[in-house]
Amino acid sequence: MSTALVPVIGYDKAAAISKKAFAEGKTVREVALAEKVLPDDEVNRILDASVRGEA
């Protein structure tokens, strides 16, 4: 899931989110929303599109 964020926030930030999510037993979405890397609606739009196979 974090790969869907790469074009928007960059590889390093997306990788850090993924690593933190794994370490804390949270989802990428939960960490991205908590970290406020993008507005909530944009995070949800990007990750929802990824789940639907549109990204």
C-alpha positions as CSV (number, residue, x, y, z in Angstrom):
1,M,0.0,0.0,0.0
2,S,2.8,2.5,0.8
3,T,4.0,2.3,-2.8
4,A,0.8,4.2,-3.9
5,L,2.1,7.1,-1.8
6,V,5.5,7.2,-3.5
7,P,4.7,9.4,-6.4
8,V,3.2,12.0,-4.1
9,I,5.4,12.0,-1.0
10,G,8.5,10.3,-2.2
11,Y,10.2,7.0,-1.6
12,D,11.9,7.9,1.7
13,K,8.7,9.1,3.4
14,A,6.6,6.2,2.1
15,A,9.2,3.7,3.3
16,A,9.4,5.3,6.7
17,I,5.6,5.1,7.0
18,S,5.6,1.4,5.9
19,K,8.4,0.6,8.4
20,K,6.6,2.4,11.3
21,A,3.3,0.7,10.4
22,F,4.9,-2.7,10.5
23,A,6.8,-2.0,13.8
24,E,3.7,-0.7,15.5
25,G,1.2,-3.2,14.1
26,K,-0.8,-0.5,12.4
27,T,-1.9,0.0,8.8
28,V,-0.2,2.3,6.4
29,R,-3.3,4.4,6.3
30,E,-3.4,4.8,10.1
31,V,0.2,5.9,10.2
32,A,-0.1,8.2,7.2
33,L,-3.1,9.9,8.7
34,A,-1.5,10.2,12.1
35,E,1.7,11.7,10.6
36,K,-0.3,14.2,8.5
37,V,1.9,13.7,5.5
38,L,-1.0,14.8,3.3
39,P,-4.5,16.0,4.0
40,D,-6.7,13.2,5.2
41,D,-8.9,13.2,2.1
42,E,-5.9,12.9,-0.2
43,V,-4.4,10.0,1.8
44,N,-7.7,8.2,1.6
45,R,-8.2,8.9,-2.1
46,I,-4.7,7.6,-3.0
47,L,-5.0,4.5,-0.8
48,D,-8.6,3.7,-1.9
49,A,-7.6,4.0,-5.5
50,S,-4.7,1.6,-4.8
51,V,-7.0,-1.0,-3.2
52,R,-9.3,-0.8,-6.2
53,G,-6.4,-1.2,-8.6
54,E,-6.7,2.2,-10.0
55,A,-3.3,3.5,-9.0
